[in-house]
Amino acid sequence: MKCLIIAAGMGKRLSGRAESKPLLEVGGRPLIEWVIDGGLRAGIREFVVVTGYAREKVEGHLSALAPERGISVSFVRNDEWEKENGLSVFKARNEAGDKFILSMSDHIFDPEILKDLAGQPIGADETILAVDAGVRDNAYVDLEDVTKVRVEDGRISAIGKRIGDYNAFDTGLFLGTPALFAALEESQKKGDFTLSGGMKVLAAKGKARVMDIGGRFWIDIDDEKAMEKAVGLLKAGTSETAKGRA
């Protein structure tokens, strides 16, 4: 199984801290290395990274890292990186394989989430999203920015940043199949280039399943506030995270 990592965007809100957001150091290592180490814990040795903004920096760093970690890293370039992340995912359709892990490059998470996700049984026409059902008083989530999910009977019935009556958060970790690329192509033909757009297509067919992360930690590093939270969280140790959540 391969791990597909989306690392094409600029990350404008943190652009003053690093030339490339995936290379922004948090807790002593670049953000993208947190994802790679999580993949390693899940037994993954092949990584496909979609690059765009400052791609030479990202590709150079990972090319040097690969022999150190004993991994294979290949690159897919997205010259339209200003568009939403669904396009970056779609660009990798020929490289991902029949079953793959999909992760954003700016999320830090408990590696056990990825290990459990990789082990989920999945149909060839499905995609599984790891969700956080801890929607009440979640100190690590920016409610204005997080993608919200409505889950019914283990499947997504609605997804988006502005939906009401949600009961989970999108953690940015997926177990995908080529069905995701077909769904993204369908949504992009309608002008929706978000990853959520593709998930909506799958959800309408009953093919977007979820895996609850069970209170384990994750955080999306989108701005200074989130970065400060992440640094504090990592200093405290991941084992304390679930205890600190209401």
MITORLUM-462581 format. One line per 5 residues: their letters; for each residue x, y, z of N, C-alpha, C, O, CB. Coordinates in steps of 0.02 Angstrom, whole numbers, plus 50000, padded with zeros to 5 digits. Atoms other than C-alpha are relative to their C-alpha. Glycine has a CB too. Example, Ala and Ser with C-alpha at 12.3 -4.5 7.8 and 13.67 -1.06 7.14 Angstrom:
AS	50045:49941:50000:50615:49775:50390:50045:50060:50000:50097:50059:50033:49950:50001:50062 ~ 49958:49941:49997:50684:49947:50357:49961:50055:50037:49986:50110:50045:50020:50023:49929 .
//
This chain:
MKCLI	50042:49940:50000:50000:50000:50000:50044:50063:50000:50095:50065:50034:49953:50000:50061 ~ 49965:49937:50002:50058:50176:49960:49965:50052:50043:49905:50045:50058:50006:50025:49927 ~ 50028:49942:49965:50031:50337:50056:50007:50060:49954:50062:50079:49934:50035:50013:50069 ~ 50002:49940:50043:49979:50487:49951:49996:50061:50046:49950:50067:50086:49939:49997:49951 ~ 49997:49940:49958:50026:50653:50032:49991:50062:49956:50026:50071:49906:50067:50003:50039 .
IAAGM	50012:49938:50037:49958:50820:49971:50042:50056:50030:50031:50076:50087:49924:50018:50001 ~ 49953:49949:49975:50095:50951:49987:50009:50055:49948:50065:50079:49938:50067:49968:50017 ~ 49994:49954:50057:50056:51072:49845:49985:50073:50018:50007:50118:49982:49953:49979:49946 ~ 50022:49932:49985:49983:51225:49932:50053:50045:50029:50108:50023:50046:49943:49997:50046 ~ 49954:49949:49976:50065:51384:49991:49999:50006:50076:50051:50017:50107:49984:50067:49969 .
GKRLS	50005:49990:49928:50000:51392:50169:50013:50073:50019:50057:50088:50059:50049:49955:50037 ~ 49987:49928:49994:49986:51582:50165:50004:50024:50072:50044:50067:50088:49946:50038:49963 ~ 50002:49975:49931:49945:51603:50350:50063:49985:50040:50074:50015:50093:49940:49971:50035 ~ 49937:50016:49965:50111:51526:50400:50061:50010:49954:50115:49986:49968:49999:49928:50025 ~ 49947:49992:50049:50215:51581:50250:50060:50039:50027:50115:50033:50000:49973:50035:49939 .
GRAES	49943:49962:49971:50321:51697:50358:50047:49957:50040:50102:49979:50057:49974:50054:50042 ~ 49959:50044:49958:50389:51549:50456:50043:49951:49961:50093:49926:49986:49956:49961:50047 ~ 49963:50049:50040:50450:51437:50315:49988:50013:49926:49935:50039:49907:49980:49928:50018 ~ 50008:49992:50072:50479:51441:50127:49946:49954:49973:49914:49969:49923:50066:49988:49965 ~ 50050:50048:50020:50365:51291:50113:49965:49973:50062:49999:49951:50109:50031:49942:49958 .
KPLLE	50036:50022:49941:50228:51243:50236:50014:49927:50019:50022:49913:50078:49926:50008:49989 ~ 49984:50069:49980:50262:51055:50227:50068:49993:50035:50079:49944:50071:50000:49956:49938 ~ 49934:50002:49968:50440:51095:50284:50003:50041:50064:50056:50047:50095:50053:50023:49952 ~ 50003:49962:49938:50384:51203:50430:50013:49954:50060:49980:49903:50067:49931:50035:50008 ~ 49983:50042:49943:50462:51133:50588:49952:50011:50058:49941:50067:50080:50072:50014:50023 .
VGGRP	50045:50000:49942:50341:51089:50727:50022:49942:50044:50024:49884:50021:49924:49995:49978 ~ 49978:50053:49956:50400:50992:50878:50065:49968:49979:50076:49909:49992:49948:49948:50004 ~ 49934:50025:50016:50575:50974:50808:50008:49966:49933:50062:49941:49917:50022:49955:50051 ~ 49993:50030:50066:50536:50907:50635:49950:50032:49952:49899:50059:49973:49988:49923:50004 ~ 50046:49972:50048:50454:50965:50473:49933:49965:50001:49929:49906:50015:50030:49996:49929 .
LIEWV	50067:50028:49998:50267:50940:50462:49993:49936:49958:49963:49888:49981:49950:50051:49975 ~ 50010:50057:50044:50277:50819:50317:50034:49937:50027:50013:49881:50011:50027:50015:49930 ~ 49967:50059:49971:50396:50706:50414:49957:49967:50054:49963:49907:50065:50067:50020:50030 ~ 50048:50030:49953:50261:50681:50547:49955:49951:49962:49941:49897:49987:49958:50054:50035 ~ 50043:50043:50041:50152:50608:50409:50038:49938:49978:50012:49882:49982:49972:50038:49939 .
IDGGL	49960:50057:50023:50291:50499:50340:50014:49951:50057:50010:49891:50047:50066:50025:49970 ~ 49987:50044:49943:50335:50432:50512:49937:49962:50021:49940:49904:50042:50027:50040:50060 ~ 50062:50035:49987:50151:50392:50539:49989:49943:49951:49966:49889:49969:49941:50049:49997 ~ 50005:50052:50050:50152:50296:50376:50047:49941:50014:50029:49884:50004:50015:50029:49931 ~ 49952:50053:49983:50306:50200:50429:49974:49956:50056:49982:49895:50055:50067:50031:50021 .
RAGIR	50029:50038:49945:50219:50149:50590:49944:49953:49976:49930:49901:50006:49973:50047:50054 ~ 50053:50041:50029:50078:50081:50482:50026:49949:49951:49988:49913:49919:49948:50045:49966 ~ 49970:50050:50045:50200:49977:50381:50007:50023:49929:50020:49982:49885:49961:49938:50002 ~ 49996:49973:50068:50201:50091:50229:50072:50022:49985:50104:50056:50025:49951:50058:49991 ~ 49933:49982:50021:50365:50112:50134:50001:50039:49935:50054:50064:49914:50043:49937:49993 .
EFVVV	50004:49963:50064:50305:50193:49972:49956:50062:50008:49899:50057:50031:49973:49954:49944 ~ 50036:49936:49992:50252:50375:49970:49997:50036:49933:50047:50039:49896:50033:50044:50053 ~ 50009:49959:50059:50182:50479:49828:49981:50070:50025:49931:50078:50061:49944:49971:49952 ~ 50010:49933:49974:50192:50666:49862:49982:50047:49942:50019:50052:49893:50063:50025:50036 ~ 50021:49951:50051:50097:50796:49760:50028:50067:50021:50013:50093:50074:49922:50002:49993 .
TGYAR	49967:49936:49985:50199:50956:49753:49974:50054:49952:49946:50039:49900:50076:49993:49994 ~ 50022:49944:50041:50162:51128:49684:50041:50061:50019:50094:50073:49990:49925:50014:50009 ~ 49964:49941:49977:50215:51287:49774:50066:49979:50032:50068:49932:50071:49957:50040:50050 ~ 49932:50014:49974:50403:51286:49814:50017:49926:49994:50046:49896:50039:50005:50022:50074 ~ 49992:50072:50007:50409:51110:49745:50073:49977:50002:50087:49922:50025:49969:49978:49935 .
EKVEG	49930:50020:50000:50598:51109:49723:50025:49989:50072:50064:49943:50085:50044:50053:49966 ~ 49980:50007:49930:50619:51133:49911:49973:49935:50030:50010:49898:50062:49975:50060:50041 ~ 50031:50060:49972:50497:50996:49957:50030:49937:49969:50047:49890:50005:49923:50001:49987 ~ 49973:50059:50033:50562:50873:49827:50072:49987:50020:50093:49930:50029:49994:50007:49924 ~ 49930:50008:49980:50743:50906:49874:50006:49972:50071:50046:49927:50083:50036:50067:49997 .
HLSAL	49999:50024:49931:50709:50879:50059:49982:49927:50004:50015:49888:50038:49953:50042:50044 ~ 50024:50069:49996:50614:50718:50033:50045:49951:49963:50052:49893:49982:49929:49995:49973 ~ 49953:50043:50036:50737:50649:49906:50060:49983:50043:50087:49928:50040:50023:50034:49935 ~ 49944:50013:49953:50874:50667:50037:49977:49957:50059:50016:49918:50086:50029:50067:50026 ~ 50026:50037:49942:50762:50596:50174:49988:49926:49984:49996:49883:50027:49935:50032:50023 .
APERG	50020:50068:50019:50711:50439:50077:50051:49947:50019:50033:49897:50050:49987:49997:49927 ~ 49952:50053:49981:50874:50341:50096:50012:49996:50075:50027:49942:50101:50067:50013:49965 ~ 49992:50001:49927:50887:50392:50279:49946:49959:50033:49959:49923:50082:50000:50072:50027 ~ 50057:50034:49970:50714:50322:50316:49989:49931:49969:49948:49892:49993:49938:50042:49992 ~ 50011:50064:50034:50728:50173:50197:49934:49997:49965:49901:49945:49965:50006:49944:50049 .
ISVSF	50065:49996:50034:50576:50229:50097:50009:50019:49927:50061:50043:49906:49954:50049:50036 ~ 50003:49977:50069:50528:50261:49918:49954:50060:49996:49898:50058:50021:49976:49942:49952 ~ 50041:49940:50008:50465:50435:49875:49998:50019:49926:50051:50029:49896:50027:50059:50044 ~ 50008:49975:50068:50396:50484:49705:49957:50063:50002:49922:50076:50050:49968:49946:49953 ~ 50033:49935:50000:50324:50651:49654:49952:50008:49940:49966:49985:49885:50052:50055:49998 .
VRNDE	50047:49979:50052:50174:50713:49556:49994:50075:50006:49982:50101:50061:49929:49965:50008 ~ 50000:49926:49998:50177:50897:49510:49932:50028:49979:49903:50008:49929:50055:50028:49955 ~ 50063:49966:50015:50022:51005:49515:50015:50074:49987:50026:50113:50033:49949:49993:50059 ~ 49986:49931:50018:50052:51166:49420:49941:50046:50013:49947:50107:50009:50019:50004:49927 ~ 50059:49960:49983:49876:51223:49466:49988:49998:50076:49931:49990:50098:49937:49974:49962 .
WEKEN	50004:50009:49928:49913:51219:49652:49958:50053:50035:49939:50044:50093:50069:50001:50029 ~ 50042:49949:49969:49813:51378:49684:49928:49976:50009:49891:50004:50050:50001:50064:49958 ~ 50068:50026:49994:49654:51277:49661:49994:49956:50062:50044:49942:50095:49980:49960:49937 ~ 50012:50038:49940:49575:51172:49799:50034:49931:49997:50054:49908:49944:49925:49991:50011 ~ 49959:50060:49994:49656:51012:49861:49973:49938:49964:50010:49890:49954:50009:49984:50071 .
GLSVF	50027:50057:50038:49539:50894:49769:50036:49991:49934:50043:49934:49910:49927:50009:49988 ~ 49964:50005:50064:49634:50935:49609:50067:49966:50011:50089:49926:49970:50009:50069:49969 ~ 49936:50032:49985:49799:50886:49690:49992:49925:50009:50034:49886:49985:50032:50031:50063 ~ 50013:50072:49992:49725:50719:49741:49989:49968:49932:50017:49915:49917:49939:49988:50047 ~ 50017:50028:50066:49657:50691:49566:50062:49993:49956:50066:49945:49917:49949:50045:49965 .
KARNE	49939:50002:50041:49827:50727:49487:50040:49935:50012:50078:49914:49969:50044:50060:50015 ~ 49961:50059:49982:49896:50572:49575:49964:49935:49983:49983:49881:50006:50016:50000:50074 ~ 50042:50059:50013:49766:50452:49504:50038:49942:49968:50019:49884:49976:49942:50020:49956 ~ 49963:50053:50033:49894:50356:49401:50056:49971:50043:50089:49924:50022:50028:50026:49935 ~ 49944:50021:49957:50016:50334:49545:49979:49966:50065:50020:49934:50098:50042:50059:50015 .
AGDKF	50021:50020:49932:49911:50287:49697:49991:49925:50008:50001:49899:50063:49937:50035:50018 ~ 50013:50072:49993:49869:50105:49660:49928:49984:50016:49885:50029:50017:50045:49971:50052 ~ 50068:50023:49990:49715:50002:49698:49973:50016:50070:49912:50019:50080:49996:49927:49989 ~ 50019:49982:49932:49713:50047:49884:50056:50041:50030:50114:50022:50025:49984:49936:50044 ~ 49948:49954:49977:49804:50190:49967:49976:50041:50060:49916:50051:50069:50022:50046:49944 .
ILSMS	50013:49952:49947:49815:50301:50119:50008:50070:49969:50054:50082:49930:50048:49990:50061 ~ 49996:49930:50021:49782:50486:50085:50005:50044:50061:49964:50038:50107:49939:50020:49955 ~ 49992:49954:49943:49844:50621:50203:50019:50069:49975:50053:50076:49924:50053:49974:50049 ~ 49975:49933:50011:49867:50807:50204:50071:50004:50030:50089:49964:50073:49952:50054:50031 ~ 49931:49995:49975:50047:50864:50236:50006:50044:50062:50060:50049:50090:50045:50028:49945 .
DHIFD	49996:49953:49944:50002:50987:50375:49959:49977:50060:49940:50018:50102:49976:50068:49978 ~ 50035:50027:49942:49914:50872:50498:50048:49958:50042:50088:49920:50015:49939:49958:49978 ~ 49963:50043:49955:49994:50794:50651:49949:49956:50035:49896:49980:50056:50043:50041:50052 ~ 50050:50046:49974:49908:50639:50719:50034:49941:50034:50093:49927:50023:49954:49975:49943 ~ 49978:50061:49968:49926:50485:50827:50011:49947:49945:49964:49932:49909:49948:49975:50054 .
PEILK	49987:50049:50054:50011:50356:50712:49955:49939:50003:49945:49906:49952:50072:49978:50004 ~ 50044:50058:49995:49895:50221:50779:49936:50009:49958:49905:49960:49937:49982:49987:50073 ~ 50058:49987:50043:49753:50306:50683:50013:49974:49930:49972:49939:49901:49983:50076:49998 ~ 49982:50021:50067:49843:50275:50520:50007:49924:49995:49987:49894:49946:50065:50034:49977 ~ 49993:50073:49998:49885:50097:50569:49932:49966:49998:49923:49918:49960:50039:49978:50063 .
DLAGQ	50067:50029:50000:49703:50058:50607:49964:50012:49934:49929:49968:49909:49958:50030:50058 ~ 50033:49983:50063:49643:50146:50450:50025:49955:49943:49985:49931:49903:50012:50075:49981 ~ 49971:50042:50052:49762:50049:50339:49975:49928:50003:49974:49893:49953:50076:50001:50004 ~ 50024:50068:49991:49692:49887:50410:49926:49990:49990:49901:49934:49998:50018:49977:50066 ~ 50072:50005:50009:49510:49925:50373:49983:49961:49935:50014:49973:49883:49968:50070:49998 .
PIGAD	50023:50031:50063:49421:49810:50249:49962:50052:49959:49925:50092:49987:49954:49938:50015 ~ 50031:49949:50042:49361:49912:50101:49982:49971:49933:50020:49932:49904:50046:50060:49992 ~ 50021:50020:50066:49264:49882:49942:50036:50041:49946:50059:50096:49959:49925:50006:49992 ~ 49965:49966:50055:49339:49929:49774:49966:50064:49978:49996:50105:49943:50005:49954:49941 ~ 50037:49940:50020:49205:50063:49753:49989:50047:50059:49945:50091:50056:49933:49981:49970 .
ETILA	50009:49960:49940:49224:50142:49926:50060:50043:50017:50115:50034:49990:49984:49954:50059 ~ 49947:49963:49967:49326:50269:50021:49981:50007:50074:49923:50015:50090:50011:50071:49967 ~ 50012:49994:49928:49345:50277:50211:50035:50062:50026:50095:50071:50014:50024:49936:50037 ~ 49973:49940:49969:49371:50440:50304:50006:49988:50075:49958:49966:50107:49956:50062:49985 ~ 49992:50002:49927:49444:50441:50480:49968:50063:50029:49987:50119:50010:50076:49994:50020 .
VDAGV	50036:49943:49971:49329:50553:50583:50008:50003:50075:50021:49952:50108:49926:49997:49982 ~ 49997:49987:49928:49334:50628:50756:49929:50017:50024:49902:50069:50006:50051:50058:50017 ~ 50068:49989:49975:49167:50612:50845:49999:50046:50061:49945:50061:50088:49968:49934:50018 ~ 49997:49955:49942:49227:50727:50985:49986:50072:49980:50031:50113:49980:50068:49996:50033 ~ 50018:49934:50026:49133:50880:50922:49985:50051:50054:49981:50110:50039:49942:49994:49953 .
RDNAY	50016:49953:49946:49093:50956:51092:50063:50020:50037:50100:49978:50062:49949:49968:50049 ~ 49944:49972:49961:49223:51070:51171:50067:49970:49980:50108:49954:50023:49988:49989:50073 ~ 49937:50027:50025:49364:51005:51061:50049:50058:49994:50044:50100:49949:49990:49964:49932 ~ 49954:49944:49996:49507:51122:51104:50050:50004:49943:50083:50055:49934:50038:49997:50065 ~ 49949:50002:50053:49613:51070:50955:49972:50013:49931:50008:50008:49881:50034:49933:50001 .
VDLED	50033:49990:50064:49488:51110:50818:49978:50072:49992:49949:50101:50037:49940:49953:49992 ~ 50023:49934:50018:49457:51277:50734:49932:49992:49965:49929:49972:49908:50051:50038:49953 ~ 50067:50012:50027:49268:51273:50708:49985:50039:49937:49943:50019:49897:49949:50017:50053 ~ 50012:49961:50061:49275:51408:50575:50032:49968:49939:50011:49981:49883:50026:50070:50009 ~ 49961:50026:50056:49397:51309:50468:49992:49925:49989:50000:49902:49933:50072:50016:50011 .
VTKVR	50002:50073:50006:49370:51123:50503:49943:49977:49954:49890:50009:49951:49992:49969:50070 ~ 50052:50030:50040:49273:51015:50382:49957:49956:50045:49983:49913:50081:50029:49960:49941 ~ 50047:50035:49956:49119:50947:50468:49966:49942:49963:49958:49945:49902:49947:50048:50029 ~ 50028:50061:50030:49038:50778:50438:49937:49979:50038:49936:49980:50099:50052:49943:50000 ~ 50059:50031:49970:48866:50707:50469:50004:49925:49984:50004:49905:49926:49933:50032:49975 .
VEDGR	49994:50072:50007:48879:50520:50499:49935:49966:50018:49905:49982:50070:50058:49973:50043 ~ 50060:50040:49987:48732:50401:50488:50015:49927:49983:50031:49911:49926:49938:50026:49959 ~ 49989:50072:50009:48752:50213:50512:50068:49985:49969:50075:49942:49925:49946:49971:49956 ~ 49932:50014:50022:48939:50220:50483:50019:50028:49932:50073:50012:49906:50011:49928:49999 ~ 49986:49971:50066:48928:50318:50321:49988:50075:50001:49950:50101:50043:49956:49967:49946 .
ISAIG	50007:49927:50005:48940:50501:50272:49934:50016:49965:49920:49992:49910:50059:50032:49962 ~ 50061:49976:50033:48773:50582:50237:50008:50073:49978:49971:50096:49934:49940:49993:50047 ~ 49986:49931:50021:48842:50761:50225:50070:50017:50022:50095:49992:50073:49948:50050:50031 ~ 49933:49979:49984:49013:50843:50225:50012:50070:49972:49991:50085:49917:50053:49949:49973 ~ 49985:49932:50022:49075:51023:50214:50015:50045:50059:50002:50027:50116:49942:50029:49959 .
KRIGD	49982:49953:49947:49136:51172:50313:49939:50035:50030:49943:50060:50086:50049:50051:49975 ~ 50057:49960:49978:48963:51250:50329:49937:49959:50013:49883:49988:50020:49985:50052:49948 ~ 50060:50040:49989:48845:51103:50357:49977:50007:50072:50017:50019:50117:50013:49926:49982 ~ 50027:50001:49933:48730:51101:50507:49987:49929:50022:49992:49882:49982:49935:50041:50004 ~ 50017:50066:49974:48684:50955:50618:50054:49949:49986:50040:49893:49965:49934:49976:49970 .
YNAFD	49944:50047:50010:48857:50876:50607:50014:49964:50066:49996:49987:50120:50064:50038:49976 ~ 49982:50039:49940:48921:50743:50727:50070:49973:49997:50088:49927:50036:49951:49944:50009 ~ 49930:50021:50004:49103:50722:50675:50040:50052:49962:50012:50094:49926:50006:49930:49966 ~ 49954:49958:50037:49255:50812:50607:50041:49957:49952:50058:49900:49968:50046:50041:50048 ~ 49956:50031:50050:49357:50767:50452:50072:50009:50024:50094:50066:50034:49989:50033:49929 .
TGLFL	49931:49996:49975:49535:50725:50511:50051:50007:49944:50110:50016:49958:50016:49939:50041 ~ 49953:49995:50055:49612:50732:50337:50037:49936:49985:50087:49937:49949:50049:50053:50014 ~ 49970:50066:50012:49656:50546:50337:49948:49955:49967:49893:49947:49993:50027:49969:50066 ~ 50047:50040:50039:49576:50430:50209:50033:49933:49981:50094:49929:49974:49978:50038:49938 ~ 49980:50061:50034:49587:50252:50148:49962:50000:49935:49900:49995:49934:49985:49934:50043 .
GTPAL	50033:49989:50064:49552:50268:49964:50010:49944:49950:50053:49900:49958:50025:50062:49970 ~ 49996:50044:50058:49524:50169:49804:49991:50043:49938:49976:50103:49945:49946:49942:50004 ~ 50011:49960:50060:49513:50225:49623:49931:50031:49995:49920:50078:49957:50011:49957:49939 ~ 50067:49970:50000:49329:50261:49657:50003:50073:50022:49961:50113:50001:49954:49961:50046 ~ 49993:49930:49979:49387:50421:49742:50018:50045:49941:49992:50100:49936:50053:50006:50056 .
FAALE	49980:49959:50058:49469:50483:49582:49942:50009:49951:49933:50062:49922:50059:49967:49964 ~ 50058:49994:50043:49313:50445:49482:49950:50050:50028:49920:50089:49991:49965:49932:49991 ~ 50046:49953:49968:49210:50542:49608:50026:50072:49995:49988:50119:49984:49990:49982:50074 ~ 49970:49934:50007:49332:50688:49603:49992:50027:49929:49979:50086:49918:50075:49998:50020 ~ 50009:49979:50070:49324:50692:49413:49928:50024:49989:49917:50073:49955:50016:49942:49952 .
ESQKK	50071:49981:50007:49134:50699:49424:49987:50068:50032:49952:50109:50003:49955:49947:50030 ~ 50012:49937:49966:49135:50841:49550:50036:50058:49966:50010:50114:49964:50023:49996:50073 ~ 49963:49947:50032:49268:50939:49456:49969:50021:49934:49976:50078:49912:50071:49978:49989 ~ 50036:49981:50061:49166:50933:49296:49945:50050:50015:49923:50087:49971:49971:49937:49967 ~ 50051:49953:49978:49037:51030:49396:50030:50063:50031:49993:50106:50057:49953:49966:50050 .
GDFTL	49967:49941:49975:49167:51157:49451:50020:49998:50073:50044:50048:50100:49957:50058:49990 ~ 49981:50007:49930:49198:51091:49627:50066:49962:50004:50069:49902:49991:49944:49962:50041 ~ 49934:50030:49998:49384:51059:49651:50022:49981:50071:50081:49966:50082:50050:50048:49971 ~ 49983:50020:49931:49377:51020:49838:50000:49924:50006:49967:49889:49968:49950:50031:50050 ~ 50001:50071:49984:49413:50849:49909:49931:49980:50026:49906:49926:50013:50055:49983:50051 .
SGGMK	50067:50013:49974:49246:50861:49999:49950:49991:49943:49901:49955:49950:49978:50057:50046 ~ 50045:50007:50057:49163:50879:49829:49998:49928:49975:49945:49901:49960:50023:50045:49943 ~ 49997:50070:50019:49223:50705:49782:49966:49955:50051:49932:49907:50033:50071:49979:49989 ~ 50032:50040:49948:49168:50636:49949:49925:50006:49999:49889:49958:50015:50027:50021:50069 ~ 50073:49992:50006:48995:50708:49922:49972:49954:49946:49918:49926:49953:49982:50074:49984 .
VLAAK	50022:50044:50053:48982:50611:49760:49997:49928:50025:49948:49892:50012:50048:50004:49939 ~ 50000:50067:49973:49030:50450:49849:49945:49991:50053:49912:49939:50055:50068:49984:50031 ~ 50051:50004:49948:48914:50489:49995:49931:49991:49970:49889:49954:49997:50002:50064:50043 ~ 50066:50006:50032:48766:50508:49877:49987:49929:49975:49929:49909:49966:49996:50049:49941 ~ 50007:50069:50023:48800:50330:49819:50005:49950:50058:50003:49890:50048:50053:49984:49949 .
GKARV	49993:50044:49942:48820:50263:49997:50068:49967:50004:50075:49914:50035:49947:49948:49999 ~ 49934:50031:50004:49004:50229:49965:50054:50038:50039:50114:50024:50030:50021:49995:49928 ~ 49953:49963:49959:49086:50351:50088:49992:49978:50072:49948:50002:50108:49989:50078:49993 ~ 50003:50025:49932:49117:50258:50250:50045:50040:50047:50085:50081:50024:50019:49925:50002 ~ 49958:49965:49951:49196:50321:50411:50031:49950:50048:50005:49895:50058:49959:50053:50039 .
MDIGG	49970:50035:49944:49313:50257:50545:50011:50051:50055:50047:50100:50045:50067:49966:49980 ~ 49992:49954:49944:49301:50344:50714:50069:49990:50031:50090:49934:50043:49944:49989:50053 ~ 49933:50005:49973:49473:50384:50785:50001:49985:50075:50055:49975:50104:50038:50063:49986 ~ 50004:50021:49931:49412:50347:50961:50035:50047:50050:50063:50024:50099:50029:49934:50007 ~ 49973:49952:49952:49471:50507:51046:50075:50010:49995:50103:50049:50034:49984:49978:50067 .
RFWID	49928:49990:50008:49651:50494:50986:50014:50068:49969:49970:50099:49938:50031:49944:49957 ~ 49986:49930:50018:49740:50655:50945:50015:50010:49926:50042:49967:49892:50057:50026:50041 ~ 49981:49975:50066:49755:50749:50782:49991:50075:50002:49952:50102:50041:49956:49967:49943 ~ 50008:49928:50004:49775:50931:50738:50022:50024:49930:50071:49999:49903:50041:50036:50055 ~ 49986:49970:50065:49774:51032:50577:50037:50065:50012:50011:50111:50044:49933:50013:49959 .
IDDEK	49958:49941:49988:49915:51160:50575:49987:50051:49944:50021:50050:49893:50076:49981:50003 ~ 50019:49951:50051:49835:51304:50479:50023:50071:50014:50030:50111:49968:49926:49999:49990 ~ 49981:49932:49982:49889:51458:50575:50043:50000:50063:50058:49947:50090:49937:50044:50010 ~ 49956:49994:49942:49995:51524:50719:49968:49969:50063:50002:49937:50102:50016:50074:50013 ~ 50035:50026:49941:49864:51478:50849:50003:49924:50001:50017:49894:50053:49928:50023:50002 .
AMEKA	49998:50073:50004:49856:51298:50790:50071:49974:50011:50081:49921:50041:49974:49975:49932 ~ 49931:50021:49991:50045:51288:50785:50019:50001:50073:50052:49955:50098:50047:50046:49960 ~ 49986:49996:49928:50058:51346:50965:49967:49943:50038:49997:49914:50084:49977:50067:50028 ~ 50034:50056:49968:49929:51216:51017:50037:49935:49988:50045:49894:50033:49928:49995:49974 ~ 49966:50062:50018:50023:51080:50925:50065:49993:50039:50081:49939:50064:50014:49998:49925 .
VGLLK	49937:50003:49963:50189:51124:51006:49987:49982:50073:50023:49940:50102:50037:50068:49996 ~ 50017:50016:49930:50108:51121:51179:49978:49928:50007:49995:49895:50056:49947:50047:50025 ~ 50026:50068:50000:50021:50958:51138:50057:49950:49997:50057:49900:50033:49952:49990:49942 ~ 49944:50047:50009:50181:50873:51082:50045:50000:50061:50073:49948:50078:50039:50018:49938 ~ 49959:49998:49939:50275:50932:51236:49967:49960:50056:50001:49927:50095:50010:50073:50022 .
AGTSE	50037:50036:49948:50138:50860:51347:50000:49925:49987:49993:49886:50034:49929:50026:50005 ~ 50001:50070:50016:50145:50695:51254:49932:49980:49975:49881:50001:50002:50020:49957:50060 ~ 50063:50019:50030:50012:50616:51146:49955:49961:50047:49894:49964:50040:50011:49961:49938 ~ 50041:50040:49955:49955:50501:51285:49956:50043:50045:49906:50018:50072:50045:49956:50044 ~ 50039:49956:49959:49889:50651:51379:49944:50035:49962:49900:50066:49992:50044:50051:50032 .
TAKGR	50047:49962:50041:49788:50718:51234:49927:49980:50013:49885:50023:50026:50016:49990:49927 ~ 50069:50022:49991:49632:50612:51251:49974:50018:50069:49915:50034:50077:49994:49924:49988 ~ 50021:49984:49933:49629:50644:51438:49980:50074:50007:49937:50092:50047:50056:49984:50049 ~ 50013:49928:49995:49629:50832:51409:49940:50023:49961:49923:50082:49964:50059:50037:49978 ~ 50057:49980:50041:49480:50830:51293:49936:49989:50039:49926:49938:50071:49998:49962:49934 .
A	50064:50005:49964:49308:50863:51364:49953:49954:49962:49897:49944:49984:49967:50070:50008 .
//
